[in-house]
Amino acid sequence: MLTQQAKREVLLRQIEELTPGGLTEVAQFIEFLQFRAQQPARKPVSKRNHPAFGVWADHPEAGDPVSFGMKLRQRLETRRDA
């Protein structure tokens, strides 16, 4: 396993061999990593706590989800917007 210093030396040698385009890509990737590290860790949202959970619960036509989905799809496919 390489030490931190050894890793730096290897990276610096590899960077020296890059083309200008490669250097740009490395610089952009480093910026991405720094930005990502600054973002707070997000807690996973459970499906039940999602704002859209149960949005169709009070609609009687949603009692049979399969037929409801088929009707919605049929309406979408046959509508005329023009």
Backbone as ProteinMPNN parsed JSONL, in Angstrom:
{"seq_chain_A": "MLTQQAKREVLLRQIEELTPGGLTEVAQFIEFLQFRAQQPARKPVSKRNHPAFGVWADHPEAGDPVSFGMKLRQRLETRRDA", "coords_chain_A": {"N_chain_A": [[0.842, -1.178, 0.0], [0.535, 2.202, -0.842], [2.018, 5.115, 0.577], [0.711, 8.353, 1.559], [2.432, 10.347, 0.581], [3.821, 8.928, -1.404], [1.717, 8.35, -3.133], [1.084, 10.926, -3.998], [3.435, 11.575, -5.386], [3.377, 9.696, -7.473], [1.018, 10.502, -8.766], [1.743, 13.117, -9.559], [3.81, 12.559, -11.384], [2.326, 11.222, -13.342], [0.589, 13.264, -14.116], [2.346, 15.043, -15.303], [2.794, 13.824, -17.726], [0.51, 14.128, -19.181], [-1.61, 15.289, -21.863], [-2.524, 18.647, -22.94], [-5.342, 18.674, -23.104], [-5.952, 16.479, -21.494], [-5.021, 17.436, -19.046], [-6.883, 19.45, -18.596], [-9.207, 17.921, -18.256], [-8.534, 16.513, -15.907], [-8.304, 18.652, -14.108], [-10.965, 19.561, -14.102], [-12.214, 17.319, -13.042], [-11.111, 17.251, -10.487], [-12.198, 19.623, -9.458], [-14.884, 18.846, -9.447], [-14.802, 16.761, -7.52], [-14.067, 18.241, -5.253], [-16.268, 19.945, -5.011], [-18.32, 18.075, -4.57], [-17.495, 17.063, -2.119], [-18.063, 19.172, -0.471], [-20.79, 19.225, -0.246], [-23.555, 18.633, 1.887], [-24.249, 15.511, 3.461], [-26.997, 13.689, 2.323], [-29.956, 12.52, 3.818], [-31.565, 9.429, 3.239], [-34.788, 9.415, 1.739], [-37.768, 8.034, 2.774], [-40.22, 6.164, 0.966], [-42.797, 6.477, 1.882], [-42.683, 8.917, 3.163], [-42.372, 10.668, 1.133], [-43.41, 13.553, -0.699], [-45.262, 13.029, -2.76], [-46.483, 10.7, -2.08], [-49.341, 8.755, -1.889], [-50.93, 10.476, -3.355], [-52.956, 9.875, -5.142], [-54.769, 8.543, -3.602], [-57.379, 9.286, -2.767], [-58.901, 9.232, -5.036], [-61.494, 7.717, -6.679], [-61.306, 6.355, -9.115], [-58.844, 5.238, -9.071], [-58.849, 2.833, -7.819], [-58.435, 0.332, -9.017], [-55.399, -0.151, -9.996], [-54.182, -1.093, -12.384], [-56.119, -0.984, -14.493], [-56.698, 1.714, -14.287], [-54.234, 2.88, -14.961], [-54.058, 1.976, -17.603], [-56.246, 3.305, -18.762], [-55.455, 5.986, -18.455], [-53.185, 5.982, -20.077], [-54.343, 5.364, -22.559], [-55.973, 7.625, -22.926], [-53.984, 9.564, -23.129], [-52.632, 8.738, -25.436], [-54.565, 9.074, -27.397], [-55.332, 11.7, -27.415], [-55.833, 14.952, -28.815], [-53.932, 17.596, -29.453], [-53.528, 19.598, -31.261]], "CA_chain_A": [[0.0, 0.0, 0.0], [1.33, 3.414, -0.962], [1.795, 6.188, 1.549], [0.164, 9.565, 0.954], [3.493, 11.005, -0.177], [4.084, 8.121, -2.597], [0.578, 8.559, -4.031], [1.26, 12.257, -4.593], [4.528, 11.514, -6.357], [2.887, 8.949, -8.634], [0.072, 11.367, -9.466], [2.468, 14.215, -10.2], [4.483, 12.009, -12.574], [1.307, 10.951, -14.354], [0.085, 14.552, -14.59], [3.361, 15.626, -16.186], [2.741, 13.148, -19.023], [-0.783, 14.361, -19.823], [-1.77, 16.314, -22.896], [-3.289, 19.781, -22.413], [-6.737, 18.255, -22.927], [-5.996, 15.613, -20.316], [-4.882, 18.306, -17.87], [-8.179, 20.109, -18.396], [-10.126, 16.925, -17.694], [-8.13, 16.251, -14.521], [-8.67, 19.835, -13.326], [-12.42, 19.556, -13.947], [-12.577, 16.235, -12.132], [-10.736, 17.687, -9.135], [-13.233, 20.577, -9.048], [-16.076, 18.057, -9.139], [-14.593, 16.081, -6.239], [-14.095, 19.245, -4.192], [-17.655, 20.387, -4.875], [-19.081, 16.977, -3.964], [-17.1, 16.943, -0.715], [-18.657, 20.284, 0.273], [-22.227, 19.023, -0.127], [-23.926, 17.856, 3.073], [-24.786, 14.178, 3.18], [-28.455, 13.691, 2.371], [-30.577, 11.334, 4.393], [-32.499, 8.832, 2.287], [-36.194, 9.69, 2.009], [-38.577, 6.831, 2.587], [-41.297, 6.382, -0.003], [-43.981, 6.953, 2.596], [-42.508, 10.321, 3.529], [-42.245, 11.472, -0.083], [-44.596, 14.403, -0.85], [-46.232, 12.497, -3.718], [-47.042, 9.441, -1.593], [-50.776, 8.765, -1.63], [-51.587, 11.584, -4.042], [-54.151, 9.372, -5.82], [-55.513, 7.693, -2.67], [-58.786, 9.681, -2.65], [-59.559, 9.17, -6.338], [-62.143, 6.406, -6.81], [-60.885, 5.659, -10.33], [-57.538, 4.619, -8.847], [-59.031, 1.61, -7.052], [-57.769, -0.738, -9.765], [-54.275, 0.571, -10.596], [-53.87, -1.541, -13.742], [-57.072, -0.396, -15.441], [-56.524, 3.162, -14.208], [-53.057, 3.199, -15.766], [-54.375, 1.743, -19.015], [-57.126, 4.391, -19.21], [-54.632, 7.189, -18.585], [-52.339, 5.819, -21.266], [-55.205, 5.448, -23.737], [-56.331, 9.037, -23.086], [-52.797, 10.288, -23.578], [-52.309, 8.349, -26.809], [-55.608, 9.468, -28.348], [-55.681, 13.125, -27.312], [-55.458, 15.783, -29.966], [-53.566, 18.913, -28.938], [-53.362, 20.593, -32.336]], "C_chain_A": [[0.888, 1.242, 0.0], [1.003, 4.409, 0.152], [1.2, 7.386, 0.815], [1.207, 10.248, 0.074], [3.785, 10.247, -1.474], [2.954, 8.289, -3.616], [0.706, 9.899, -4.739], [2.332, 12.231, -5.677], [4.101, 10.79, -7.632], [1.934, 9.822, -9.449], [0.776, 12.497, -10.202], [3.207, 13.742, -11.452], [3.481, 11.762, -13.696], [0.761, 12.247, -14.947], [1.06, 15.183, -15.569], [3.308, 15.031, -17.591], [1.437, 13.406, -19.786], [-0.7, 15.415, -20.92], [-2.502, 17.501, -22.276], [-4.767, 19.443, -22.196], [-6.911, 17.365, -21.708], [-5.877, 16.413, -19.034], [-6.197, 19.009, -17.553], [-9.175, 19.149, -17.763], [-9.809, 16.64, -16.233], [-8.539, 17.424, -13.635], [-10.176, 19.883, -13.081], [-12.865, 18.469, -12.975], [-12.238, 16.599, -10.689], [-11.761, 18.688, -8.607], [-14.514, 19.85, -8.662], [-15.949, 17.379, -7.777], [-14.648, 17.064, -5.078], [-15.518, 19.734, -3.95], [-18.486, 19.327, -4.161], [-18.761, 16.834, -2.487], [-17.727, 18.039, 0.135], [-20.145, 20.09, 0.519], [-22.544, 18.212, 1.124], [-24.515, 16.507, 2.659], [-26.302, 14.225, 3.33], [-28.948, 12.393, 2.979], [-31.528, 10.75, 3.355], [-33.946, 9.107, 2.705], [-36.975, 8.406, 1.791], [-39.723, 7.163, 1.632], [-42.546, 6.92, 0.684], [-43.878, 8.423, 2.973], [-42.344, 11.232, 2.316], [-43.527, 12.288, -0.272], [-45.658, 13.842, -1.793], [-46.903, 11.216, -3.229], [-48.533, 9.612, -1.306], [-51.548, 9.84, -2.368], [-52.884, 11.135, -4.734], [-55.064, 8.583, -4.881], [-57.002, 8.024, -2.62], [-59.546, 9.63, -3.972], [-60.173, 7.787, -6.531], [-61.685, 5.633, -8.045], [-59.539, 4.968, -10.162], [-57.646, 3.328, -8.039], [-58.358, 0.406, -7.695], [-56.614, -0.099, -10.534], [-53.973, 0.178, -12.041], [-54.814, -0.89, -14.747], [-56.971, 1.125, -15.435], [-55.342, 3.6, -15.067], [-53.325, 3.034, -17.251], [-55.263, 2.861, -19.562], [-56.342, 5.688, -19.39], [-53.78, 7.131, -19.846], [-53.165, 5.969, -22.543], [-55.609, 6.898, -23.995], [-55.162, 9.846, -23.632], [-52.498, 9.997, -25.047], [-53.335, 8.84, -27.824], [-55.96, 10.947, -28.273], [-55.149, 13.893, -28.521], [-55.211, 17.2, -29.453], [-53.562, 19.986, -30.02], [-54.654, 21.236, -32.744]], "O_chain_A": [[1.864, 1.322, 0.745], [-0.138, 4.518, 0.599], [1.189, 7.421, -0.415], [0.906, 10.676, -1.041], [3.974, 10.862, -2.523], [3.205, 8.361, -4.819], [0.463, 9.996, -5.942], [2.152, 12.799, -6.755], [4.426, 11.223, -8.737], [2.03, 9.875, -10.675], [0.438, 12.799, -11.346], [3.228, 14.443, -12.464], [3.755, 12.057, -14.859], [0.5, 12.32, -16.148], [0.647, 15.792, -16.556], [3.737, 15.676, -18.548], [1.283, 12.948, -20.918], [0.155, 16.3, -20.905], [-3.052, 17.371, -21.182], [-5.369, 19.878, -21.214], [-7.896, 17.481, -20.979], [-6.546, 16.113, -18.046], [-6.576, 19.145, -16.39], [-9.902, 19.519, -16.841], [-10.719, 16.536, -15.41], [-9.06, 17.223, -12.538], [-10.616, 20.208, -11.978], [-13.783, 18.674, -12.181], [-13.0, 16.287, -9.774], [-12.153, 18.617, -7.443], [-15.156, 20.196, -7.67], [-16.88, 17.418, -6.973], [-15.214, 16.754, -4.029], [-15.926, 19.914, -2.803], [-19.262, 19.641, -3.259], [-19.642, 16.522, -1.685], [-17.906, 17.858, 1.34], [-20.708, 20.729, 1.408], [-21.88, 17.213, 1.398], [-25.189, 16.394, 1.636], [-26.828, 14.731, 4.322], [-28.429, 11.314, 2.694], [-32.223, 11.495, 2.665], [-34.28, 9.038, 3.888], [-36.857, 7.768, 0.745], [-40.135, 8.317, 1.519], [-43.268, 7.736, 0.111], [-44.898, 9.103, 3.088], [-42.191, 12.444, 2.468], [-44.62, 11.775, -0.032], [-46.839, 14.15, -1.636], [-47.799, 10.698, -3.896], [-48.931, 10.512, -0.566], [-52.708, 10.096, -2.044], [-53.807, 11.935, -4.891], [-56.049, 8.006, -5.34], [-57.817, 7.118, -2.444], [-60.732, 9.961, -4.009], [-59.453, 6.788, -6.544], [-61.671, 4.402, -8.037], [-59.135, 4.189, -11.025], [-56.625, 2.783, -7.618], [-57.783, -0.437, -7.006], [-56.828, 0.443, -11.618], [-53.555, 1.019, -12.836], [-54.368, -0.311, -15.737], [-57.141, 1.758, -16.477], [-55.436, 4.575, -15.812], [-52.879, 3.843, -18.065], [-55.065, 3.317, -20.688], [-56.544, 6.406, -20.369], [-53.673, 8.11, -20.585], [-52.736, 6.624, -23.493], [-55.593, 7.355, -25.138], [-55.338, 10.708, -24.493], [-52.153, 10.9, -25.808], [-53.004, 9.006, -28.998], [-56.826, 11.399, -29.021], [-54.155, 13.518, -29.143], [-56.141, 17.91, -29.07], [-53.59, 21.175, -29.703], [-54.667, 22.087, -33.633]]}, "name": "protein", "num_of_chains": 1, "seq": "MLTQQAKREVLLRQIEELTPGGLTEVAQFIEFLQFRAQQPARKPVSKRNHPAFGVWADHPEAGDPVSFGMKLRQRLETRRDA"}
